[in-house]
Amino acid sequence: RRRHPGLRGGKVQPPTAVEGCPSICVVAVHPPHQEITRGYEDVSRVCGDAAQRCVLAIGDWNVDANGVAGLWSRFIGGAAPHFVE
């Protein structure tokens, strides 16, 4: 199966406890400058349940910060993210 070229991730155990997250899904993104048509299945396969609540996603989303929530479900799934500035 071909992986998504703009997405890499892994499930890791944080060095210190994170409430409600025994593991964290860490994802690096750089989606193409076109419609995102896949990615969710890859993140779900690699991260399992962590992809629904415990995600750290970094990278160039090719949209401004307000546009990330609209792309989130196509890559990650789950609820829209909370932003930290």
C-alpha angles and dihedrals in degrees: 000000000000115000123225107267094217099048136069128164150155142190114246137177110238116237090233127033119275112198110254093000116094086169133020128217107225113196131182113201137192106155121193121263089258139064114314106235102168143016104097093089092052094051092045092050094049100037104029114186092355088072090068100055113000112056134142108190120182135172145067109321091181089234134079118266093268090058096055094080090060092053097040097086092051091057107023111012124210127076122341113272131260113234127224117198 
